[in-house]
Amino acid sequence: KRDSEAQALIDEYEEDISATWAYSRALLAFRKHGDLSQSRKLLKRAFRVNPSVPAYLTGAKPLPTEAPEVIGFGDENEAIDYALEYYPLWWNTPGAVDWLKRHR
């Protein structure tokens, strides 16, 4: 429930290309606007940044109990790291996980 603070951070790190920012941008757009073209566009961009994230967020792949030691851009470890941190936000946003599944 701190969407305005999240938006300020996203705006500050607009050029960052990590999965953290790409998926967080998409989630925030969904929280603010629902399933509109702008939020779908951001989600598709996030899929390109790291296509492994949705499997962990939706539960298709189980999350390990510990975060990976080494994380690379676009790799499986980045997906795990993001999901471990942001899983609750996705699941506590009504409709977000279903939206993710629908557009994957």
N, C-alpha and C positions, 0 to 999 in steps of 0.2 A: 504494500500500500504506500510505497514511496516512489511512485511512477515519475513524478516531476524531478526528483533527485536522480533517478536512473536516466531520464532524458538528458539532464545536464551532463552527466558522465559520458553518455553516448555521444553527445555533441562534442565534448572535449576530446574524445578519442575517435573522431570520425574517420581518420585515416588508418586506424588499426585493422588489420586483416585477419586476426585470429578468430577461431571458432567462438570464443567467449563473446566477443563483440558482435559477430555476425548473427549468432542465434539469439543473443539478448536483444538486438535491434528488432529482430523478427517477433520475438515474444512481446516486447513492449508495444510494437505496432498492433499486434493482435489484441492486446489488453485495451488499447485506446480506441481502436477502430473496428475490431472484429475481422471477419474473413473478407476483406476487401482487396482490390488489386494491389494496393501499396504494401499491405502486409504479406500477401502471397509473393510479391516480387522480392521482398527482403528474405523470405523463407527460402525461395529458390536460390538466392545468392548464398545463403548460409549452407545449403546443400552442396554447392560447388566448393565452398571453403573447406568443409569436412563432411563428407557423406556418411561417416560412421556414427555421428552423434545421434540421429533419430533412433537407431536400434537400442541404444542405452537409455534414452529418455522414455521410450515407449515400453520398455521391459522385454523387448524381443531378444536382447542379450542381457545376461545378468551382470550387474555391476560388481566389481571386486570390492573387498572391504577396505583396501588401502589404495591411496593415490599412486600413480606411477612415479618412479624416480626421475625419469627422463621424458620430456615432452617435446615433440616436433610439430611444426605447422602441418596440419592436414592429416596427421597420423592417428592411429587407433588410440594411442596414449592421450592425445589431446582430447579426443572424444570422451574417453573415460574421465579425464580430469574435469571437463566441462559438466558432464552429467552428474558426477559426484557433488559438485558445488551447486548446480542449478536445478537438479531434479525436483526439489520441493516447490520451486517457483512455477515450473511447468505444470505440476500436478495440482497445485493450489489455485491455478488460474482456470476457471470454469471453461471447458471446451478446448483448451490449448492442446492437450495431448491428442484428442480426436482430430483436431485440425491438422496437427503434424502428421498423423497417420494418413489422413485423407489426401494430403498433398505430396506425400513421399512417393 
